[in-house]
């Protein structure tokens, strides 16, 4: 047996950040493209852009720097603030997972 848990951040009852949005930012970082990232996590470009705008609004800082198309095409990169936020979120997620795992082992040690 193993325990599973979900973690997300809300602001005024509205979702700000969680696993799916983390996957979106990681895919943007990997591909340098919002469109490719959206395809990777199986959502529409419009939905991905909506998530980005909502996150930026609720967090109060830019997450993505966009370059429009042209001869060499466009692209998207994470801001320094986005990279730092992702690192902090991952550390929080890992810490909570460790606490939950330890508590689970303690409570269900006889099973």
C-alpha positions, 0 to 999 in steps of 0.5 A: 500500500502507498498513500497519494496526496494532492497539493495546490495553492489557492488565492481567495478561493481560486486555484493559483498553482498545482500539479497540472500547472507545474507540468505546463510550466515545465513543458514550456521550459523544455520545449520553448513553446506554449503551443508544444507544451499544451500539446504535451500535457493534452490541453488546448493552446487557449486553455494553456494561455488562460492558465498562464494569465491567471497564474501571473495575475494571482501570483503578481509576477510574470511567468513567461517571456514570449517572442513573437514569430518571424523569420526564426519563429517565436518562442517562450521562456520561463522568467527567473521568477517562474524558475524560482517559484517552481523550485520552491513549489517542488521543495514544498511538494517533496517536503509534504510528501515526506511528511505524509509518507512518514505519517502513513507508515506510522499509522498503518505500520501493522497493515 
